[in-house]
Amino acid sequence: MNSHFMALGGTISTLMIVHTVGELLRQWRKRRGVSQLDLAIAAEVSARHVSLVETGKSKPSAEMVLRLAEQLQVPLRERNRLLLAAGFAPRYAERPLDDTALSAALAAVRRVLRAHEPYPALVFDRGWNILMTNRAVEPFLAQVAPELLRPPVNLVRLGLDPRGFAPMVVNLADVRAVFRARIARQLAAAPDPELAALYEELLTHEPENTEGRRVDADVVIPMVLRVGGRELRLFSTITTFGTPMDITVDEIAIESYYPADAESAAYFEA
């Protein structure tokens, strides 16, 4: 199992406008399409109190900030920002996945990756940077230009770049559309400058070259790879942690690929 990707990292400093906690909560409420009354009922407080918090006429406690954030499904990273805006210390830590404090989570991730073999599976963060893979991914990485494997290795770039997986993907138009839809949903759920830049770079403009054929499917749209003169059809599932209390754990996902037909299954099982 590959774990050398885990050293990925680095953060990009971004100039951010300072908002009050009330302004930030109002932004999240509107992003979720929730009224003050609906939020108040869900959080078991009065609508007047929500209004006072949003307008800055009432200073919420840290517990109230977190209660409202929970009902608005605010990501842990952004909950820390809410707490800071309200004058409180951040509540959620962000540690590397190989930190000793996350040993149980890392063990669970490794167990999922290993159990999924001989089929491919990988772990990526909120920016689609690959953190870990299982051994079934390694033969596909061998076909990729070395410059694309320098950390951080980005799954979207790897999938769409002509030096990456793109020449192997028969239905590249379908794969591009899936990436576009998934990242658009991420950005709609929570703002992210780095992810927005990735979307702008790779997904807003259709390439001039042909995008390959589209695939008709009754249940799920597979990714079709041409490998060694044969076509492999794969679909995927996403696994996340259910009750994370660490930002890293909150933001990682495991993508597991399954064969969509008997021929593809036989390829991996061999």
C-alpha positions as CSV (number, residue, x, y, z in Angstrom):
1,M,0.0,0.0,0.0
2,N,1.3,3.4,-0.9
3,S,1.6,6.0,1.9
4,H,4.3,8.2,0.4
5,F,1.7,10.7,-0.7
6,M,0.9,11.5,2.9
7,A,3.6,14.2,3.0
8,L,1.5,16.3,0.7
9,G,0.6,19.6,2.1
10,G,1.5,23.2,2.0
11,T,-1.1,25.9,2.4
12,I,-1.7,28.9,0.3
13,S,-2.1,32.2,2.1
14,T,-5.2,34.0,1.0
15,L,-6.2,37.6,1.8
16,M,-9.6,37.3,3.4
17,I,-12.1,39.9,4.3
18,V,-12.8,40.1,8.0
19,H,-16.4,39.4,8.9
20,T,-18.3,39.4,12.2
21,V,-19.6,36.1,13.4
22,G,-23.2,37.3,12.7
23,E,-22.3,38.1,9.1
24,L,-20.6,34.7,8.6
25,L,-23.6,32.9,10.1
26,R,-26.0,34.8,7.9
27,Q,-23.9,33.9,4.8
28,W,-24.0,30.2,5.8
29,R,-27.8,30.4,6.4
30,K,-28.4,31.9,3.0
31,R,-26.1,29.4,1.4
32,R,-28.1,26.6,2.8
33,G,-31.4,28.3,1.9
34,V,-32.7,28.3,5.4
35,S,-34.8,31.0,7.0
36,Q,-34.1,32.5,10.4
37,L,-37.2,30.8,11.8
38,D,-36.2,27.4,10.4
39,L,-32.7,27.7,11.8
40,A,-34.1,28.8,15.2
41,I,-36.5,25.8,15.3
42,A,-33.7,23.4,14.4
43,A,-31.3,24.9,17.0
44,E,-34.1,25.2,19.6
45,V,-33.7,29.0,20.1
46,S,-35.9,31.9,19.3
47,A,-35.9,33.5,15.8
48,R,-35.4,36.8,17.5
49,H,-32.2,35.5,19.1
50,V,-30.9,34.3,15.6
51,S,-31.7,37.8,14.3
52,L,-29.9,39.5,17.1
53,V,-26.8,37.3,16.6
54,E,-26.8,38.0,12.8
55,T,-27.0,41.7,13.3
56,G,-24.4,41.8,16.0
57,K,-26.8,43.0,18.7
58,S,-26.2,39.9,20.7
59,K,-22.9,38.2,21.3
60,P,-23.3,34.4,21.1
61,S,-21.5,32.0,23.4
62,A,-19.1,29.5,21.8
63,E,-21.7,26.7,22.4
64,M,-24.4,28.8,20.6
65,V,-22.0,29.4,17.6
66,L,-21.4,25.6,17.4
67,R,-25.0,24.8,17.8
68,L,-26.0,27.0,14.9
69,A,-23.1,25.8,12.8
70,E,-24.1,22.2,13.4
71,Q,-27.6,22.9,12.1
72,L,-26.2,24.7,9.0
73,Q,-23.8,21.8,8.3
74,V,-20.8,24.1,8.4
75,P,-17.5,22.2,7.9
76,L,-15.2,22.0,10.8
77,R,-12.6,24.3,9.3
78,E,-15.2,27.0,8.9
79,R,-16.6,26.4,12.4
80,N,-13.1,27.4,13.7
81,R,-13.4,30.6,11.7
82,L,-16.8,31.3,13.2
83,L,-15.4,30.8,16.7
84,L,-12.5,33.1,16.0
85,A,-14.9,35.8,14.6
86,A,-16.9,35.5,17.8
87,G,-13.7,35.9,20.0
88,F,-13.2,32.3,21.0
89,A,-10.4,29.9,20.5
90,P,-10.7,27.3,17.6
91,R,-12.2,24.1,18.8
92,Y,-11.0,21.7,16.1
93,A,-7.4,20.6,15.5
94,E,-5.9,19.9,12.1
95,R,-3.2,17.3,12.2
96,P,-1.4,15.2,9.6
97,L,-3.1,11.9,8.9
98,D,0.0,10.1,10.2
99,D,-0.1,12.0,13.5
100,T,-0.2,9.7,16.5
101,A,-3.5,11.3,17.6
102,L,-5.1,10.0,14.4
103,S,-3.7,6.5,14.6
104,A,-7.1,4.9,14.8
105,A,-8.4,6.8,11.8
106,L,-5.3,6.0,9.8
107,A,-5.6,2.4,10.7
108,A,-9.2,2.4,9.5
109,V,-8.2,4.0,6.2
110,R,-5.5,1.5,5.6
111,R,-7.8,-1.3,6.4
112,V,-10.4,-0.1,3.8
113,L,-7.7,0.4,1.2
114,R,-6.2,-3.1,1.8
115,A,-9.5,-4.8,2.0
116,H,-10.5,-3.4,-1.4
117,E,-7.7,-5.0,-3.3
118,P,-7.4,-6.3,-6.0
119,Y,-9.5,-3.3,-7.1
120,P,-8.1,0.3,-7.0
121,A,-8.8,2.7,-4.1
122,L,-7.3,6.0,-3.1
123,V,-7.6,8.7,-0.4
124,F,-7.8,12.4,-1.2
125,D,-8.3,15.6,0.7
126,R,-10.8,18.5,0.1
127,G,-8.6,19.8,-2.7
128,W,-8.5,16.4,-4.5
129,N,-4.8,15.9,-3.6
130,I,-4.0,12.2,-3.2
131,L,-2.9,11.2,0.2
132,M,-2.7,7.4,-0.1
133,T,-3.4,4.6,-2.6
134,N,-3.6,0.8,-2.4
135,R,-1.4,-1.4,-4.5
136,A,-4.0,-1.8,-7.3
137,V,-3.5,1.9,-8.3
138,E,0.3,1.6,-8.7
139,P,0.3,0.0,-12.3
140,F,-1.8,3.0,-13.5
141,L,0.5,5.5,-11.9
142,A,3.4,3.9,-13.8
143,Q,1.8,5.2,-17.0
144,V,1.9,8.8,-15.8
145,A,4.5,11.5,-16.6
146,P,6.9,11.9,-13.5
147,E,6.2,15.6,-13.2
148,L,2.5,14.9,-12.4
149,L,3.6,12.7,-9.5
150,R,5.5,15.4,-7.6
151,P,3.5,16.3,-4.5
152,P,0.9,17.4,-4.2
153,V,-0.5,14.9,-6.7
154,N,-3.9,16.1,-7.7
155,L,-6.5,13.6,-8.8
156,V,-8.4,15.9,-11.1
157,R,-5.2,17.0,-12.9
158,L,-4.1,13.4,-13.0
159,G,-7.3,12.4,-14.6
160,L,-7.6,15.1,-17.2
161,D,-4.0,15.9,-18.2
162,P,-2.7,14.4,-21.5
163,R,0.4,13.3,-19.6
164,G,-1.7,11.6,-17.0
165,F,-4.7,9.2,-17.2
166,A,-6.5,11.1,-20.0
167,P,-5.0,9.0,-22.9
168,M,-6.3,5.9,-21.2
169,V,-9.8,7.2,-20.5
170,V,-12.1,6.2,-23.4
171,N,-15.1,8.3,-22.1
172,L,-13.1,11.4,-21.1
173,A,-16.1,13.7,-21.6
174,D,-18.1,11.7,-19.0
175,V,-15.2,11.8,-16.5
176,R,-14.8,15.5,-17.0
177,A,-18.5,16.1,-16.4
178,V,-18.4,14.0,-13.2
179,F,-15.4,16.0,-11.9
180,R,-17.2,19.3,-12.8
181,A,-20.5,18.3,-11.1
182,R,-18.7,17.0,-7.9
183,I,-16.5,20.0,-7.5
184,A,-19.4,22.4,-8.2
185,R,-21.3,20.7,-5.4
186,Q,-18.4,21.1,-3.1
187,L,-18.1,24.8,-3.9
188,A,-21.8,25.3,-3.4
189,A,-21.6,23.6,0.0
190,A,-18.6,25.6,1.2
191,P,-16.3,28.2,-0.3
192,D,-12.7,27.2,-1.0
193,P,-10.3,29.5,-3.0
194,E,-7.9,26.7,-3.9
195,L,-10.7,24.4,-5.1
196,A,-12.3,27.3,-7.0
197,A,-8.9,27.9,-8.7
198,L,-8.7,24.2,-9.6
199,Y,-12.2,24.3,-11.1
200,E,-11.3,27.5,-13.1
201,E,-8.1,26.0,-14.4
202,L,-9.3,22.5,-15.5
203,L,-13.1,22.5,-15.8
204,T,-14.5,25.8,-17.0
205,H,-13.2,25.5,-20.6
206,E,-13.7,22.6,-22.9
207,P,-10.5,21.5,-24.6
208,E,-10.1,21.9,-28.3
209,N,-9.2,18.2,-28.9
210,T,-11.9,15.5,-29.0
211,E,-13.2,14.4,-25.6
212,G,-13.9,10.8,-26.6
213,R,-17.1,8.9,-26.7
214,R,-19.8,9.1,-24.1
215,V,-21.1,5.9,-22.5
216,D,-24.7,4.9,-22.0
217,A,-25.5,3.3,-18.7
218,D,-28.7,2.2,-16.9
219,V,-27.4,2.4,-13.3
220,V,-24.2,4.4,-13.0
221,I,-21.9,5.9,-15.6
222,P,-18.6,3.9,-15.6
223,M,-15.1,5.2,-16.2
224,V,-13.8,3.3,-19.2
225,L,-10.0,2.7,-19.4
226,R,-8.2,1.3,-22.3
227,V,-5.3,-0.8,-21.0
228,G,-3.2,-3.2,-23.0
229,G,-5.7,-3.4,-25.8
230,R,-8.7,-4.1,-23.6
231,E,-11.4,-1.8,-22.1
232,L,-11.9,-1.8,-18.3
233,R,-15.2,-0.4,-17.0
234,L,-15.2,0.9,-13.4
235,F,-17.6,2.7,-11.2
236,S,-16.8,4.2,-7.8
237,T,-18.1,4.8,-4.3
238,I,-17.1,7.4,-1.8
239,T,-16.4,6.7,1.9
240,T,-16.1,9.4,4.6
241,F,-15.9,9.5,8.4
242,G,-19.3,9.8,10.0
243,T,-18.6,11.9,13.1
244,P,-15.2,13.6,12.7
245,M,-13.8,16.0,15.3
246,D,-10.5,16.7,13.5
247,I,-10.4,18.9,10.4
248,T,-8.1,16.4,8.4
249,V,-10.5,13.5,9.2
250,D,-13.5,15.7,8.2
251,E,-12.0,16.5,4.8
252,I,-10.6,13.2,3.5
253,A,-12.5,10.8,1.4
254,I,-11.8,7.2,0.2
255,E,-12.8,6.6,-3.4
256,S,-13.1,2.8,-4.2
257,Y,-13.4,1.6,-7.7
258,Y,-15.3,-1.6,-8.6
259,P,-15.5,-3.5,-11.9
260,A,-18.7,-2.8,-13.8
261,D,-18.6,-6.1,-15.7
262,A,-17.1,-9.6,-15.5
263,E,-14.3,-8.9,-18.0
264,S,-13.1,-6.0,-15.9
265,A,-13.3,-8.0,-12.7
266,A,-11.2,-10.8,-14.3
267,Y,-8.5,-8.3,-15.3
268,F,-7.9,-7.2,-11.7
269,E,-8.4,-10.6,-10.1
270,A,-5.8,-12.1,-12.4
